[in-house]
Amino acid sequence: MSSPISAKKKDNVVGKVVVSAHKSMSHSNRLEILATTIAKKIAKNFSTEQQLKCLDVGCGDLGLSHLIQSKLPNTEWSAIDIHELPEEKKNDPIWQNYSQFNGSDIPFENDSFDLVIFADVLHHTEGMSTQLITEASRVSPLVIVKDHFEYSQYSRFMLLAMDFVGNWGYGIKLPDRYFDQKQFASIVSDCHLECSELDIGIDLYSHIPILKYILRPKWQFTAELTRKPNQ
């Protein structure tokens, strides 16, 4: 997720233009679609009567978790990211459940949460996906991943272009490549987890002229990861 608290946020003219373009074109619509998608998955796995402790890893601007909470008031969210919270935000109640972490070790005890989400985070982690997913499964029995699949050089190029618009202006490093289905399945296996549900195809851009014809829903996926029996 794009992060307004990134210390490397680009405040030059180009950076500001890219951030503005991202916000105006897709940010709010994308958040609404992702929040609805993830909220449905949470509601499917838990009773609405159950009070849930949830963790958003790589939380960005907190927009996603806040929107999910508005749809599921029985969820209570904590959030972590690699960025230090700016001084002016430290007394803001919106950020009271935010913690900075080192990007690899989730700073909570075993089974502290009912679920953990990674929303467009893991492809930015430079080979730390297995470590992070393993850590997430340590603190929660359910891990929900939203990320991208690439299928060819074309899909990789277009995903990089989307990442540029969504993240470069915030100083977030662009990845070299994205997951393919075989690689993601291997990572899940290495974490000793099961992929209980894999949904491929989220249409995030049907509202944008021209782009809706060249950006493929199959590049977007969600996965529900659970512990294997006796793990």
Secondary structure, DSSP 8 states (H G I E B T S, - for coil): ---TT-TT---SHHHHHHHHHHIIIIIHHHHHHHHHHHHHHHHHHS-TTS-EEEEEET-TTSHHHHHHHHH-TTEEEEEEESS---GGGTT-GGGTTEEE--SSS--S-TT--SEEEEES-GGGSTT-HHHHHHHHHHH-SEEEEEEEB--SHHHHHHHHHHHHHHHGGGT----S--B-HHHHHHHHHHTTEEEEEEEE-----TTSTTHHHHS-GGGEEEEEEEE-TT-
